[in-house]
Amino acid sequence: MSGASCNGILGVPITFLDKYSPDQFEIIGLAAGNIRGLAGIASSTGKDEPYIDGKLRYGRSFIRRKM
């Protein structure tokens, strides 16, 4: 993952942690299953789970590139 092309908060697969560089990214939060508010990002669907097109997807880590 190129730090130059990543701005803002990104939702990445949990496997990202295998290659995580604390000098390049900070972990903002997690979303997996029914974890109300842990990610700190409001749902536009009103559901507590990470849904895409109405289907529950894999959990995500939220990261942000350090400036």
SVG drawing of the C-alpha trace seen along z (x, -y; Angstrom):
<svg xmlns="http://www.w3.org/2000/svg" viewBox="-31 -16 39 27">
<polyline fill="none" stroke="black" stroke-width="0.4" points="0.0,0.0 1.5,-3.3 1.3,-6.0 1.4,-8.7 -1.9,-7.6 -3.8,-7.2 -5.3,-10.2 -8.1,-10.3 -9.5,-7.3 -9.3,-3.9 -11.1,-0.7 -8.6,2.1 -8.9,5.9 -7.6,7.2 -4.8,8.9 -3.4,5.4 -1.9,5.7 0.6,8.2 2.2,5.4 1.3,2.5 3.9,-0.2 3.3,-2.4 5.7,-5.0 3.4,-5.3 -0.2,-4.7 -2.1,-5.1 -5.0,-2.7 -8.2,-4.6 -10.6,-1.8 -12.2,1.5 -15.5,2.7 -16.5,6.4 -19.9,7.8 -22.1,6.0 -19.7,3.5 -21.8,0.4 -19.8,-2.8 -16.3,-1.3 -15.2,-2.6 -16.5,-6.1 -18.0,-6.4 -21.8,-6.7 -23.6,-4.2 -25.7,-5.6 -27.9,-2.5 -28.7,-2.7 -27.2,0.9 -24.4,1.6 -22.6,4.1 -20.3,3.4 -22.7,3.8 -22.1,3.3 -25.0,3.6 -27.0,5.1 -24.6,7.9 -22.5,8.3 -18.8,8.1 -15.6,9.0 -14.4,6.9 -12.2,3.9 -9.5,1.9 -9.7,-1.8 -6.3,-3.5 -5.1,-7.0 -1.8,-7.9 0.5,-9.9 1.6,-13.2"/>
</svg>
